[in-house]
Amino acid sequence: MSSIIMILITLVQGYTFLMFVWVVLSWIPDLRYSKFYRFLDGLCLPYLEPFRRIIPPINGIDISPILGFFVLQLITTLLGRLL
């Protein structure tokens, strides 16, 4: 059981890292057209869409990744407590 939880924690942390890379790359306009960015876009946008419905972008600033990071951290913490 604990090995399954460790795998889940690793997957959530990996997704958190990918989302962080996506956020950083979104600040660099030239990289938005790269294949890697579009790949990350396809992974991150479906997860962030519910958060964007709760708090839409304000003056072009999207704070939905902050909520997304918070939820991922909460999931990691809860899974860690199951160990």
C-alpha positions in Angstrom: 0.0 0.0 0.0 2.7 2.5 0.9 4.5 1.9 -2.4 1.3 2.9 -4.3 1.0 6.0 -2.2 4.7 6.9 -2.9 4.1 6.4 -6.7 1.0 8.7 -6.5 3.0 11.3 -4.5 5.8 11.2 -7.1 3.3 11.6 -10.0 1.7 14.6 -8.3 5.0 16.2 -7.7 6.1 15.5 -11.3 2.9 17.1 -12.5 3.5 20.1 -10.2 7.0 20.5 -11.7 5.6 20.3 -15.3 3.0 22.9 -14.4 5.8 25.1 -12.9 7.8 24.8 -16.2 4.6 25.7 -18.2 4.1 28.8 -16.1 7.7 30.0 -16.5 7.6 29.3 -20.3 4.4 31.2 -20.6 6.3 34.4 -19.6 8.6 34.0 -22.6 6.6 34.9 -25.7 8.9 33.3 -28.2 8.7 29.9 -26.5 4.9 29.8 -26.6 5.0 28.4 -30.1 7.4 25.5 -29.4 6.2 22.0 -29.5 7.2 21.4 -25.9 5.1 24.4 -24.7 2.1 23.1 -26.7 2.6 19.7 -25.1 2.6 21.2 -21.6 -0.4 23.4 -22.6 -2.3 20.2 -23.4 -1.4 18.8 -20.0 -2.0 21.9 -17.8 -4.9 23.7 -19.3 -7.5 21.0 -18.7 -6.5 20.9 -15.0 -6.6 24.7 -14.6 -9.9 25.2 -16.4 -12.1 24.6 -13.4 -9.9 27.1 -11.4 -10.3 29.7 -14.2 -14.1 29.4 -13.9 -13.8 30.2 -10.2 -11.4 33.1 -10.6 -11.1 34.4 -14.2 -7.9 36.2 -15.3 -7.7 39.7 -13.9 -6.4 42.3 -16.4 -4.6 39.6 -18.3 -3.0 38.0 -15.2 -4.1 34.4 -14.7 -3.9 33.4 -11.1 -5.4 30.0 -11.6 -2.0 28.2 -11.4 -1.7 29.5 -7.8 -4.9 27.6 -6.9 -3.7 24.7 -8.9 -0.4 24.5 -7.1 -2.3 24.9 -3.8 -4.5 21.9 -4.6 -1.6 19.8 -5.8 0.3 20.6 -2.6 -2.8 19.7 -0.5 -3.1 16.3 -2.4 0.6 15.6 -1.7 0.2 16.4 2.0 -2.9 14.2 2.3 -1.2 11.3 0.5 1.9 11.8 2.8 -0.3 11.4 5.9 -1.6 8.1 4.6 1.9 6.6 4.9 
